[in-house]
Amino acid sequence: MKGTILSNLIIRAEDGKRYTFKLEEIQNLSKFSYTEEHSLDGMEVDFEQGKEDENQATSLFILPTQESKVTPHPAA
């Protein structure tokens, strides 16, 4: 499922529903750098609906877009 991070660890999905998530559920977070100034708000993500709690998003991946506020770490 795809959606957009609104704020305060909430995603608005393409189906119009809102899902909560935990930062540790973002599988590729280590590939990005972000700060309070460059938050995750507005980022597009791909995620799965939780099995135990269907209002919980799990296994999130940040989808890089041209409008991204967070930037990928430079390749080493």
C-alpha distances in whole Angstrom, upper triangle without the diagonal:
4,7,11,13,16,18,19,16,14,11,11,7,7,9,11,11,12,11,14,14,16,17,18,14,14,15,16,18,21,21,21,24,23,26,26,27,24,21,18,18,16,14,11,8,6,5,6,8,11,14,17,15,12,13,12,9,10,11,10,11,12,12,16,17,20,20,19,21,21,23,22,25,28,28,31
4,7,10,13,16,18,15,13,9,9,6,6,9,11,11,11,11,13,13,16,17,18,15,13,15,15,16,20,19,19,21,21,23,24,24,21,19,15,15,13,11,7,6,4,6,9,10,14,17,19,17,15,14,13,10,12,12,9,10,10,9,13,13,17,16,16,18,18,20,20,23,26,27,30
4,7,9,12,15,12,10,6,5,4,5,8,9,9,9,9,11,12,15,15,17,15,13,15,16,16,20,19,18,20,19,21,21,21,19,16,12,11,9,8,6,5,7,8,10,11,14,18,20,17,15,13,13,10,12,13,10,10,10,10,13,13,16,15,14,16,16,19,20,23,26,27,30
4,6,9,12,11,8,5,5,6,8,11,10,11,10,10,11,12,14,14,17,15,13,16,16,15,19,18,16,18,16,18,18,18,15,13,9,8,6,6,4,6,9,10,13,14,17,20,22,19,17,15,14,12,14,14,11,11,10,10,12,12,14,12,12,13,14,17,18,21,24,26,29
4,6,9,7,6,4,6,9,11,14,13,12,10,9,9,10,12,11,15,13,12,15,15,14,17,17,15,16,14,15,14,15,13,10,7,5,5,5,6,7,10,11,14,15,16,20,21,18,17,14,13,11,13,14,11,11,10,11,13,13,16,13,12,12,12,16,17,20,24,26,28
4,7,7,6,6,7,10,13,15,12,12,9,10,10,11,13,14,17,16,15,18,18,17,20,20,18,18,15,16,14,15,13,10,8,5,6,8,10,11,14,14,17,17,18,22,23,19,18,15,14,13,16,17,14,15,13,15,16,16,18,15,14,13,14,18,20,23,26,29,31
4,5,6,8,10,13,16,18,15,14,11,11,10,11,12,12,16,15,15,18,18,16,19,20,17,17,14,14,12,13,12,9,8,5,8,10,12,13,16,16,18,18,19,23,23,20,19,16,15,14,16,18,15,16,14,16,18,18,20,17,15,13,14,18,20,23,26,28,31
4,6,9,12,15,18,19,17,15,12,11,9,9,10,10,14,14,14,18,19,16,19,21,18,18,15,14,12,14,14,10,10,8,11,13,15,15,17,17,19,18,18,22,21,18,18,15,13,13,16,18,15,17,16,19,20,21,23,20,18,16,16,20,22,24,27,30,32
4,7,10,13,16,18,16,14,10,8,6,5,7,8,11,11,11,15,16,14,17,19,17,17,14,15,13,16,15,11,9,9,11,11,13,12,14,13,15,15,15,18,18,15,15,12,10,10,12,14,12,14,13,16,18,19,22,19,17,16,16,19,20,22,26,28,30
4,7,10,13,14,12,10,7,6,5,6,9,11,14,12,13,16,17,16,20,21,19,19,17,17,16,18,16,13,10,9,11,11,12,11,13,12,14,13,14,17,17,14,13,10,9,9,12,14,12,14,14,16,18,19,22,19,17,17,17,20,22,24,28,30,32
4,6,10,11,10,8,5,5,6,8,11,12,15,13,12,15,16,16,19,20,18,19,18,19,18,19,17,14,11,9,9,9,9,8,10,10,12,11,13,17,18,15,13,10,9,8,11,13,10,12,12,13,16,17,19,17,16,16,17,20,21,24,27,29,31
4,7,8,6,6,5,7,9,11,14,16,18,16,16,18,19,19,23,23,21,22,20,21,20,21,19,16,13,11,10,11,10,10,11,11,13,12,15,18,19,16,14,11,11,10,14,16,13,15,14,15,17,17,20,18,17,18,19,22,23,26,29,31,34
4,5,5,6,6,7,11,12,16,17,19,16,16,18,19,19,23,23,22,23,22,24,23,24,21,18,15,14,12,12,10,9,9,9,11,10,13,16,18,16,13,11,11,10,13,14,12,13,13,14,17,17,20,18,18,19,20,22,23,27,30,31,34
4,5,7,9,11,14,16,19,20,22,19,18,20,21,21,25,25,23,26,24,26,26,26,23,21,18,16,14,13,11,11,10,11,12,12,16,19,21,18,15,14,15,13,16,17,14,15,15,14,17,17,19,18,18,20,21,24,25,28,31,32,35
4,6,9,11,14,16,20,22,23,20,20,22,23,24,28,27,27,29,27,29,28,29,26,24,20,19,17,17,14,14,13,13,13,12,15,17,19,17,13,12,14,13,16,18,16,18,18,18,21,20,23,22,22,24,25,27,28,31,34,35,38
4,7,10,13,16,20,21,24,21,21,23,24,24,28,28,27,28,26,28,26,27,25,22,19,17,15,16,14,14,14,14,15,13,16,19,20,17,14,12,14,14,17,19,17,19,19,19,21,21,23,22,22,23,24,27,28,32,34,36,39
4,7,10,13,17,19,21,19,19,22,23,23,27,27,26,28,26,27,26,27,25,22,19,17,16,16,15,14,14,13,13,11,13,16,17,14,11,8,11,11,15,17,16,18,18,19,22,22,25,23,22,23,24,27,28,31,34,36,39
4,7,10,14,16,18,16,17,20,21,21,24,25,24,25,23,24,22,24,22,19,16,14,14,14,14,13,14,12,13,11,12,15,16,13,10,7,9,9,13,16,14,17,17,18,21,21,24,22,21,21,22,25,26,29,32,34,37
4,7,10,13,15,13,14,17,19,18,22,23,22,23,21,22,21,23,21,18,15,14,14,14,13,12,12,10,10,8,9,13,13,10,8,5,5,6,9,13,11,14,15,17,20,21,24,22,21,21,21,24,25,27,31,32,35
4,7,10,12,11,12,15,18,16,20,22,20,21,19,20,19,21,20,16,14,13,15,14,14,13,13,11,11,10,10,13,13,10,10,6,5,6,9,12,11,14,15,18,20,22,25,23,21,20,20,23,24,26,30,31,33
4,7,9,7,9,12,14,13,17,18,18,19,17,18,18,20,19,15,12,13,14,14,14,11,12,10,11,10,9,13,13,11,11,9,6,5,7,9,8,12,13,16,19,21,24,22,19,19,18,21,21,23,27,28,30
4,5,5,8,11,13,11,14,17,16,17,16,17,17,19,18,14,12,14,16,15,15,13,14,12,13,13,12,15,15,13,14,12,9,8,8,10,9,12,13,17,19,22,24,23,20,19,17,20,20,21,25,26,28
4,5,6,9,10,8,11,13,13,13,12,13,14,17,15,12,10,12,15,13,14,12,14,12,14,15,15,18,18,16,17,15,12,11,10,10,9,11,11,15,17,19,22,21,17,16,14,17,17,18,22,23,24
4,5,7,10,8,10,13,13,15,14,16,17,20,18,15,13,16,18,16,17,14,15,13,14,15,14,17,17,16,18,17,13,11,9,9,9,11,12,16,18,21,24,23,20,19,17,18,18,18,22,23,24
4,6,9,9,12,14,14,16,16,18,19,21,19,16,13,16,17,15,15,11,11,9,10,12,11,14,15,14,15,14,10,8,6,5,6,8,11,14,17,20,23,22,19,19,17,19,18,19,23,23,25
4,6,5,9,10,11,13,13,16,17,19,16,14,11,14,15,12,12,9,10,9,11,13,13,17,18,17,17,16,13,10,8,6,4,6,7,11,13,16,20,19,16,16,14,15,14,16,19,20,22
4,6,8,9,11,14,15,18,20,22,19,17,14,17,17,14,14,11,10,10,12,15,15,17,19,19,19,19,15,12,9,6,6,6,8,11,13,17,20,20,17,18,15,16,14,15,18,18,20
4,6,6,8,11,13,16,18,20,17,15,13,16,16,13,13,11,11,12,14,17,18,21,23,22,22,21,18,15,12,9,8,6,7,9,11,14,17,18,14,15,12,12,10,11,14,15,17
4,5,6,8,9,12,15,16,14,12,10,14,15,12,13,11,13,13,16,19,19,22,23,22,22,21,18,15,13,11,9,8,7,11,11,15,17,17,13,13,10,11,9,10,14,15,17
4,5,7,10,13,16,18,15,14,13,17,18,15,16,15,16,17,19,22,22,25,26,25,26,25,21,18,16,14,12,11,11,13,13,17,19,19,15,15,11,11,9,8,12,13,14
4,7,10,14,17,18,15,14,13,17,17,14,15,14,15,17,20,23,23,26,28,27,27,26,23,20,18,15,13,10,9,11,11,14,16,17,13,13,10,8,6,6,9,10,12
4,7,10,14,14,11,11,10,14,15,12,13,13,15,17,20,23,24,27,28,27,27,26,22,19,18,16,13,11,9,11,10,13,14,14,10,10,6,5,4,6,9,11,14
4,7,11,11,9,9,10,13,15,13,15,16,18,20,23,25,26,29,30,29,29,27,24,21,20,19,16,14,12,14,12,15,15,15,11,9,6,6,6,6,10,13,15
4,7,8,5,6,7,11,13,11,15,15,18,20,23,25,25,29,30,28,28,25,23,20,20,19,16,15,12,14,13,15,16,14,10,8,5,7,9,10,13,16,18
4,5,5,6,9,11,14,13,17,18,21,22,25,27,27,31,31,29,29,26,24,22,22,22,19,18,15,18,17,18,18,16,13,10,8,10,13,13,16,20,21
4,5,5,9,10,13,14,18,19,22,23,26,27,27,31,31,28,29,26,23,22,23,23,20,20,17,19,19,19,20,17,14,11,10,13,16,17,20,23,25
4,6,10,10,13,14,17,19,23,24,27,29,29,33,33,31,31,28,26,24,25,25,22,21,18,19,18,18,18,15,13,9,10,12,16,17,19,23,25
4,7,8,10,10,14,16,20,21,25,26,27,31,32,29,29,26,24,22,22,22,19,17,14,16,14,14,14,12,9,5,6,9,12,14,17,20,22
4,5,8,9,12,14,17,18,22,23,24,27,28,26,25,22,20,18,19,19,16,15,12,14,14,15,15,13,10,7,7,10,13,15,18,21,24
4,6,6,9,10,14,15,18,19,20,24,25,23,22,19,17,15,16,16,12,12,9,11,12,12,14,12,9,7,7,10,13,15,18,21,23
4,6,9,11,14,16,19,19,21,25,25,23,22,19,17,15,17,18,14,14,11,13,13,13,15,12,10,8,10,13,16,18,22,24,27
4,6,9,13,15,18,19,21,25,26,24,22,19,18,16,18,18,14,14,11,11,11,11,12,9,8,8,10,13,16,19,22,24,27
4,6,10,12,16,18,20,23,25,23,21,19,17,14,16,15,11,10,7,7,8,8,11,8,6,7,8,11,13,16,19,21,24
4,7,10,14,15,18,22,24,22,20,18,16,13,14,14,10,9,6,5,8,8,11,10,9,11,11,13,14,18,20,22,25
4,6,10,12,15,18,20,19,17,16,14,10,11,10,6,5,5,5,9,10,14,13,11,13,13,14,15,18,21,22,25
4,7,10,13,16,19,17,15,15,13,9,9,8,6,5,7,7,11,13,16,16,15,17,16,17,17,20,23,23,26
4,7,9,12,15,14,12,12,10,6,6,6,4,6,9,10,14,16,20,19,18,19,18,20,19,22,25,25,28
4,6,9,12,11,9,10,9,6,5,6,7,10,13,14,18,20,23,23,21,23,22,23,23,25,28,28,31
4,6,9,8,6,7,6,5,6,9,10,13,15,17,21,22,26,25,23,25,24,26,26,28,31,32,34
4,6,5,5,7,5,5,6,9,11,14,17,19,23,25,29,28,26,26,25,27,27,29,32,33,35
4,6,6,9,8,9,9,11,14,17,20,22,26,28,32,31,29,30,29,31,30,32,35,35,37
4,6,9,8,11,11,14,16,20,23,25,28,31,34,33,31,31,30,32,32,33,37,37,39
4,5,5,9,10,13,15,19,21,23,27,29,32,31,29,29,28,31,31,33,36,37,39
4,5,8,10,13,14,18,20,22,25,27,30,29,27,28,28,30,30,32,36,36,39
4,7,10,13,14,17,19,21,24,25,29,27,25,26,25,28,29,31,34,35,38
4,6,10,11,14,16,19,22,24,27,26,23,24,23,26,26,28,31,32,34
4,7,7,11,13,15,18,20,24,23,20,21,20,22,22,25,28,29,31
4,6,9,12,15,18,21,24,24,21,22,20,22,21,23,27,27,29
4,7,10,13,16,19,23,22,20,21,19,20,19,21,24,24,26
4,7,9,13,15,19,19,16,17,15,17,16,18,22,22,24
4,6,9,12,16,16,13,15,13,14,13,15,18,19,21
4,6,9,13,12,10,11,10,11,10,13,16,17,20
4,6,10,11,9,12,11,11,11,14,17,18,21
4,7,8,6,10,9,9,8,12,14,15,19
4,5,5,9,10,10,11,15,16,18,21
4,6,9,10,10,12,15,16,18,22
4,6,9,10,13,16,18,20,23
4,5,7,9,13,15,17,21
4,6,10,13,15,18,21
4,7,9,12,15,18
4,6,9,12,15
4,6,9,12
4,6,9
4,6
4
